[in-house]
Amino acid sequence: MIFGKVMGTVVSTQKSDGVQGRRYLLVQACRPNGDLLHECHIAVDLVGSGHGEMVLLSQGSSARQTQDTYQKAVDCVIMGIVDLVEEKGQFLYQK
């Protein structure tokens, strides 16, 4: 899994992945404390995340194991919204 922050929306009028009723979001990878990295992903949003939220991404074959994405042409999904990241008793990130 990868931490990321939702940076925007990706709109596609034609697509062949077969996923209906889901948004595509632009997600920038980040560290557990929320510091942004240079890597960006386009992910299918499965949980209703919003702009600026820290999310959990799943990539590759794992992204195709959900009910909505099973055997579809999907490489990256948002599978969770992060509320809190704690390490060794210290909060690295809190929503």
HELIX and SHEET records of a PDB file:
HELIX    1   1 GLY A   60  ARG A   64  5                                   5    
SHEET    1   A 6 ILE A   2  VAL A  10  0                                        
SHEET    2   A 6 TYR A  24  CYS A  30 -1                                        
SHEET    3   A 6 LEU A  36  ASP A  45 -1                                        
SHEET    4   A 6 CYS A  76  ILE A  81  1                                        
SHEET    5   A 6 MET A  54  GLN A  59 -1                                        
SHEET    6   A 6 ILE A   2  VAL A  10 -1                                        
SHEET    1   B 2 LEU A  84  GLU A  87  0                                        
SHEET    2   B 2 GLN A  90  GLN A  94 -1                                        
END                                                                             
